[in-house]
Amino acid sequence: MTALPVLYSFRRCPYAMRARLALAVSGQACELREVVLKNKPRGLLQASPKGTVPVLVLPSGQVLEQSLDIMLWALRQHDPEGWLTPSHGNLQDMLALIAQCDGPFKQALDRCKYPGRYPDADAALARTQAMEWLQRLETRLAGHACLFGDRAALADTAIAPFVRQFAGIDATWWSAQPWPRLQAWLAHWQASPLFESVMHKLPAWVDGTEGVPFAHGAEMAH
């Protein structure tokens, strides 16, 4: 039996979430190891000393330590939904928008969600910066259902987990914002069978044991 890639993941981490989404839509089977970040298993640290998730260890021994690299690797194996080829724009356009998400927006998001970690940060300024970027997404959605056209592509699934995290800070506040298209886009994505399929709760992986088989549509516990 051919060895499978091993994915170290944490269910609620938005970076790990988007990696699982790409692996699932590509149909790439792997061994999923759910980790507890407060008690990182030895296997994760041996694979990637930085100790963050996601980490994908390929059968060749190659280690992918960045979520976007995992997404691109999986989709370059198989991209049945055309996530790398949006109906409007191109891959480089999407990567540029994702970079804005992973950079300035993520920084503002962290300062809004975890104010205790950033005592010197201006929380009001961070929220304003986040809102300005989210308004740009709202504007992008004015002509299409998704960020780069009428069907979901890489940018949608790479960015949505972070918008979800921001929306979860204060759901009442989020629902009151003048972003109907963005709110509908997020709600549609969260209700999708693909999203639900990668969000099952799993037991924490223990060193020396097998992980859980992960494939499109479901995780199947032993």
N, C-alpha and C positions, 0 to 999 in steps of 0.2 A: 504494500500500500504506500502510495506517495505521501511523503510528509507534507503537512499543511503549514501555511504561514501561521505564526502565533501573534495574536493581538492582545497587548496589555491595555486595558481600558478601565474607565470609571464612568458609570452610567450617566451621571448628571453633568459631567464635564463637557462644555460645548465643543471643545477641540476633539475629544473622543467621539462625541455624538456625530460630528460631520464625517469623521473617518469611517464609523460604522455604516452611515448612510451610503457612502460611496462603495464600500465593500459589498453591501447588500444589493444595491441596484446593479452592480457589475456581475453579480452571481458568484463572487469569489468566496469560496468556502475557506474558513480558517478556524483555528482553535482560539476561543475567546477566554481570556483570563481577567476576570473582574478583580481589581485591586482596591485595597483600602489605603488611601493616601496617607493616613496618619500612622499606618503600620506597613510600610512598603515591603513587599516580599523580596527575598534575595534574588529571585529570577529576574525581576524587573531591573534591579540595580546592576546586575551582571550584564544585562542586555544594553542598558542605557544608564550610565552612572548619574545623569542629571535627574533621574527619578520622577519625571513627569510623564503624563499620558496624553495622547496615545503613543504606543511604540509598536511597530510591526516588525517581527523577525521573520525574514524569508527563509525558505528551506536551504538556500545557498549560504546562509549565514549573514547576508546583508541586513542591516538594521536601518529602518526608516523611523526617524525620531520626531518628525514634524507632521502634523495632521494634514496639511495641504499636500505634502509629498506622498502621503498614503493615499489620499483621494486621487491624485494624478496617476499614481502607479496602478491603482485598481481600475480606473477608467481607461487607461491605455491598454489594459489586458482585454477589456470588453466594455463597451459603452452603448448598451442597447437603447437607452433613452436619449442619446445624443447630448449628454451634459457638457461635453467639451466643444460642441458645435452649436451654439445658441442660434435662434432664428433671427436675432438682431445682434450686431457686433461680433466679436470674436473672442478667442481665449485670452488674448492679452488684455482686452478691455475688461473682461471679468476679473482677471488677476489684479488689475489696478484697483478695482472697486473692493475686492477682498482685502487688499493691502490697507485700504483706508479703514476697513472694519477691524482688522487685526492690530492696527496701529492706533491712531487717534481715538477711534470710537471705543476700542477695548480699554484704553487708558481711562477715558471718561466713565465708562461703565463700571470699572473697578472702584473708582472713587465715589460713585453713587451707591454701589451695592455694599461696599465694605469701608464706610467712612472711618471706622476705628483703626484701620490699617494705615490710613493716610492723614494723620492728625494735622499736618500742615497744609493739606490741600484745601482748596476752596470748593466745597461741595456744590454751591450754587453755580459756580462757573462750570464745573464738570457737567452738571445737568444741562446747562445751556448749550454746551458744546455737543453733548449727546443728542439733544433735541434738534439742533441744526442739521446734524448728519442724518437723523431719522427723517427730517422733513425732505431732505434730498432724495431719500428712498421713496417717500410718498410721491414726490414729483415724477420720479422715474416710472412709477406704476400708473401714471395718469393715462397712458396710451395702451398699456398692455397688462395682462394679468400677472406677469412675472417680470423680474428685473431686466431681462434681456430678450423679451418677446412674449409670446403667448404660451410658452411651455417652460417648465422648470429646467434650469441648467445649473452648472457648477456654482455660479454666484449665489443662486437662491439657497442651495443647500449648505453652502459654506458659511453664509451670513445669518441665516435664520436662527441657528442655535444661540447666537449672541443677542439678537433682537428678542428672542424668547426670554433670555435671562434678564434683559433690561425690563421687559414687560412684567416679569414676575416680581420685581422689587416692590411695586405697588399696583396691583391689578385694577383697583378702582381708578387711580390716577391715569393709568394707561388707557383704560376704556373711555375716559373723558377727553382725550386729546383729539385734535382735529386731523386725524390721520386715517380716514375710513378705508382707503385702499391698502395701506400698510397693515392695519388691523385685520382686514379680511384676508390678506396674503398670509399673515402669520397664522391665523385661525385655520385656514385651509390646509396649510402645511402641517400643523400640529394634528389635524384630524385625518391625515393621509394614512393609509395602511402601511406604507413604507416606514414612516416615522414610528408608528405604533410597534412595528415589528422589531425595531432596534432599541426599544425602551423597556423591555421586560426586566424585572428585577431578578438578579442572579446572586447566588451565594459568593462570598469572597473566595478567591482562589488561594490555595495553600501550596507552598513550595513542595515539590515532589509528587503532586497529584496532577491528573489530567484536567484540562480546561473543558469548556463547553463547546460542542460543535456549533458553529455559526455559519449560516447560509442565508440566501435570500428568503425573506418572509418569516423566519422563525429562528429562535435559539432553542435547541432541544437538550434538556438536561439529561444526564446519564441516569 
